[in-house]
């Protein structure tokens, strides 16, 4: 059985997670947080912070290389 590797984002190991998705790998971290639709301005801000995925809606913010 293959063990799934965690990304380097520290949210995966936290006991209390306040975001729905991981900003690095896009995995669902806390399914109890309501999924939302984000305005383009919020996504632009997350791109400037070098997030790959939106923490609120899970949309991929940067293109694959």
N, CA and C atoms as an extended XYZ file, in Angstrom:
195
Properties=species:S:1:pos:R:3:atomname:S:1:resname:S:1:resid:I:1 pbc="F F F"
N         0.832       -1.180        0.000 N   UNK     1
C         0.000        0.000        0.000 CA  UNK     1
C         0.879        1.247        0.000 C   UNK     1
N         0.600        2.164       -0.899 N   UNK     2
C         1.388        3.387       -0.994 CA  UNK     2
C         0.912        4.403        0.027 C   UNK     2
N         1.874        5.043        0.668 N   UNK     3
C         1.541        6.076        1.634 CA  UNK     3
C         1.457        7.402        0.903 C   UNK     3
N         0.372        8.150        1.139 N   UNK     4
C         0.198        9.436        0.482 CA  UNK     4
C         1.075       10.471        1.174 C   UNK     4
N         1.838       11.218        0.391 N   UNK     5
C         2.734       12.220        0.949 CA  UNK     5
C         1.994       13.529        1.145 C   UNK     5
N         2.252       14.150        2.276 N   UNK     6
C         1.686       15.465        2.560 CA  UNK     6
C         2.506       16.535        1.874 C   UNK     6
N         1.868       17.634        1.502 N   UNK     7
C         2.631       18.758        0.971 CA  UNK     7
C         3.295       19.491        2.143 C   UNK     7
N         4.084       20.485        1.853 N   UNK     8
C         4.843       21.180        2.893 CA  UNK     8
C         4.021       22.205        3.684 C   UNK     8
N         2.763       22.416        3.337 N   UNK     9
C         1.912       23.378        4.031 CA  UNK     9
C         1.602       22.870        5.443 C   UNK     9
N         1.832       23.709        6.439 N   UNK    10
C         1.647       23.312        7.845 CA  UNK    10
C         0.196       23.077        8.235 C   UNK    10
N        -0.763       23.545        7.451 N   UNK    11
C        -2.170       23.353        7.801 CA  UNK    11
C        -2.558       21.880        7.873 C   UNK    11
N        -1.870       21.010        7.172 N   UNK    12
C        -2.190       19.579        7.197 CA  UNK    12
C        -1.995       18.965        8.584 C   UNK    12
N        -1.099       19.502        9.377 N   UNK    13
C        -0.806       18.924       10.679 CA  UNK    13
C        -1.450       19.635       11.855 C   UNK    13
N        -2.209       20.676       11.598 N   UNK    14
C        -2.818       21.452       12.690 CA  UNK    14
C        -4.066       20.774       13.228 C   UNK    14
N        -4.325       20.984       14.495 N   UNK    15
C        -5.521       20.419       15.124 CA  UNK    15
C        -6.764       21.229       14.765 C   UNK    15
N        -6.626       22.552       14.710 N   UNK    16
C        -7.745       23.428       14.370 CA  UNK    16
C        -7.414       24.123       13.054 C   UNK    16
N        -8.216       23.845       12.038 N   UNK    17
C        -7.988       24.402       10.702 CA  UNK    17
C        -9.183       25.265       10.345 C   UNK    17
N        -8.931       26.525       10.000 N   UNK    18
C       -10.003       27.478        9.737 CA  UNK    18
C       -10.270       27.701        8.259 C   UNK    18
N        -9.579       26.984        7.384 N   UNK    19
C        -9.793       27.106        5.942 CA  UNK    19
C       -10.256       25.766        5.386 C   UNK    19
N       -10.974       25.797        4.264 N   UNK    20
C       -11.504       24.572        3.679 CA  UNK    20
C       -10.448       23.819        2.870 C   UNK    20
N        -9.668       24.539        2.061 N   UNK    21
C        -8.710       23.910        1.151 CA  UNK    21
C        -7.280       24.325        1.473 C   UNK    21
N        -6.335       23.464        1.141 N   UNK    22
C        -4.907       23.771        1.254 CA  UNK    22
C        -4.532       24.689        0.093 C   UNK    22
N        -3.826       25.770        0.384 N   UNK    23
C        -3.444       26.717       -0.659 CA  UNK    23
C        -2.293       26.196       -1.520 C   UNK    23
N        -1.638       25.133       -1.092 N   UNK    24
C        -0.504       24.589       -1.832 CA  UNK    24
C        -0.896       23.417       -2.729 C   UNK    24
N        -1.648       22.452       -2.179 N   UNK    25
C        -1.967       21.248       -2.964 CA  UNK    25
C        -3.444       21.140       -3.340 C   UNK    25
N        -4.317       21.963       -2.735 N   UNK    26
C        -5.731       21.944       -3.085 CA  UNK    26
C        -6.560       20.892       -2.373 C   UNK    26
N        -5.964       20.143       -1.462 N   UNK    27
C        -6.691       19.102       -0.734 CA  UNK    27
C        -7.684       19.727        0.240 C   UNK    27
N        -8.792       19.038        0.476 N   UNK    28
C        -9.765       19.500        1.459 CA  UNK    28
C        -9.185       19.259        2.851 C   UNK    28
N        -9.066       20.328        3.633 N   UNK    29
C        -8.517       20.230        4.982 CA  UNK    29
C        -9.608       20.176        6.032 C   UNK    29
N       -10.670       20.951        5.834 N   UNK    30
C       -11.758       21.008        6.805 CA  UNK    30
C       -13.071       21.096        6.036 C   UNK    30
N       -13.760       19.981        5.912 N   UNK    31
C       -15.003       19.946        5.140 CA  UNK    31
C       -16.157       20.621        5.867 C   UNK    31
N       -15.972       20.981        7.124 N   UNK    32
C       -17.008       21.687        7.876 CA  UNK    32
C       -17.070       23.172        7.540 C   UNK    32
N       -16.004       23.713        6.949 N   UNK    33
C       -15.996       25.113        6.532 CA  UNK    33
C       -16.783       25.212        5.237 C   UNK    33
N       -17.706       26.162        5.174 N   UNK    34
C       -18.565       26.329        4.005 CA  UNK    34
C       -17.742       26.744        2.786 C   UNK    34
N       -17.979       26.075        1.659 N   UNK    35
C       -17.311       26.421        0.412 CA  UNK    35
C       -17.986       27.656       -0.166 C   UNK    35
N       -17.200       28.599       -0.645 N   UNK    36
C       -17.764       29.850       -1.142 CA  UNK    36
C       -17.291       30.136       -2.559 C   UNK    36
N       -17.983       31.045       -3.204 N   UNK    37
C       -17.571       31.556       -4.508 CA  UNK    37
C       -16.828       32.861       -4.267 C   UNK    37
N       -15.634       32.972       -4.791 N   UNK    38
C       -14.782       34.118       -4.503 CA  UNK    38
C       -14.779       35.117       -5.656 C   UNK    38
N       -14.701       36.391       -5.329 N   UNK    39
C       -14.549       37.404       -6.386 CA  UNK    39
C       -13.143       37.351       -6.972 C   UNK    39
N       -13.001       37.837       -8.185 N   UNK    40
C       -11.697       37.834       -8.860 CA  UNK    40
C       -10.642       38.610       -8.079 C   UNK    40
N       -11.063       39.645       -7.352 N   UNK    41
C       -10.106       40.448       -6.587 CA  UNK    41
C        -9.448       39.608       -5.491 C   UNK    41
N       -10.212       38.728       -4.870 N   UNK    42
C        -9.659       37.857       -3.823 CA  UNK    42
C        -8.657       36.879       -4.422 C   UNK    42
N        -8.986       36.320       -5.578 N   UNK    43
C        -8.056       35.409       -6.245 CA  UNK    43
C        -6.786       36.135       -6.665 C   UNK    43
N        -6.911       37.376       -7.124 N   UNK    44
C        -5.723       38.147       -7.508 CA  UNK    44
C        -4.813       38.359       -6.301 C   UNK    44
N        -5.415       38.643       -5.140 N   UNK    45
C        -4.622       38.831       -3.922 CA  UNK    45
C        -3.905       37.543       -3.542 C   UNK    45
N        -4.590       36.403       -3.646 N   UNK    46
C        -3.971       35.116       -3.315 CA  UNK    46
C        -2.843       34.776       -4.288 C   UNK    46
N        -3.004       35.140       -5.563 N   UNK    47
C        -1.924       34.899       -6.537 CA  UNK    47
C        -0.689       35.705       -6.164 C   UNK    47
N        -0.892       36.949       -5.724 N   UNK    48
C         0.247       37.785       -5.308 CA  UNK    48
C         0.955       37.178       -4.095 C   UNK    48
N         0.204       36.463       -3.263 N   UNK    49
C         0.795       35.780       -2.110 CA  UNK    49
C         1.367       34.414       -2.489 C   UNK    49
N         1.344       34.105       -3.776 N   UNK    50
C         1.897       32.888       -4.367 CA  UNK    50
C         1.166       31.626       -3.934 C   UNK    50
N        -0.151       31.731       -3.753 N   UNK    51
C        -0.974       30.548       -3.474 CA  UNK    51
C        -1.282       29.852       -4.795 C   UNK    51
N        -1.236       28.533       -4.802 N   UNK    52
C        -1.559       27.770       -5.997 CA  UNK    52
C        -3.062       27.536       -6.090 C   UNK    52
N        -3.711       27.341       -4.949 N   UNK    53
C        -5.156       27.099       -4.889 CA  UNK    53
C        -5.806       28.104       -3.946 C   UNK    53
N        -7.068       28.409       -4.207 N   UNK    54
C        -7.841       29.269       -3.329 CA  UNK    54
C        -8.218       28.475       -2.081 C   UNK    54
N        -8.031       29.057       -0.895 N   UNK    55
C        -8.335       28.372        0.357 CA  UNK    55
C        -9.838       28.311        0.634 C   UNK    55
N       -10.624       29.137       -0.052 N   UNK    56
C       -12.066       29.199        0.199 CA  UNK    56
C       -12.886       28.358       -0.777 C   UNK    56
N       -12.545       28.425       -2.082 N   UNK    57
C       -13.357       27.703       -3.069 CA  UNK    57
C       -12.614       26.536       -3.723 C   UNK    57
N       -11.292       26.446       -3.557 N   UNK    58
C       -10.517       25.339       -4.088 CA  UNK    58
C       -10.104       25.488       -5.538 C   UNK    58
N       -10.408       26.612       -6.164 N   UNK    59
C       -10.050       26.820       -7.573 CA  UNK    59
C        -8.539       26.961       -7.726 C   UNK    59
N        -8.001       26.349       -8.798 N   UNK    60
C        -6.571       26.471       -9.088 CA  UNK    60
C        -6.315       27.867       -9.606 C   UNK    60
N        -5.351       28.570       -8.999 N   UNK    61
C        -5.095       29.968       -9.313 CA  UNK    61
C        -3.974       30.169      -10.324 C   UNK    61
N        -3.065       29.229      -10.430 N   UNK    62
C        -1.950       29.361      -11.374 CA  UNK    62
C        -1.981       28.205      -12.357 C   UNK    62
N        -1.529       28.463      -13.554 N   UNK    63
C        -1.493       27.424      -14.576 CA  UNK    63
C        -0.341       26.467      -14.323 C   UNK    63
N        -0.555       25.204      -14.726 N   UNK    64
C         0.532       24.222      -14.615 CA  UNK    64
C         1.603       24.559      -15.620 C   UNK    64
N         2.830       24.258      -15.270 N   UNK    65
C         3.954       24.558      -16.167 CA  UNK    65
C         4.262       23.392      -17.031 C   UNK    65
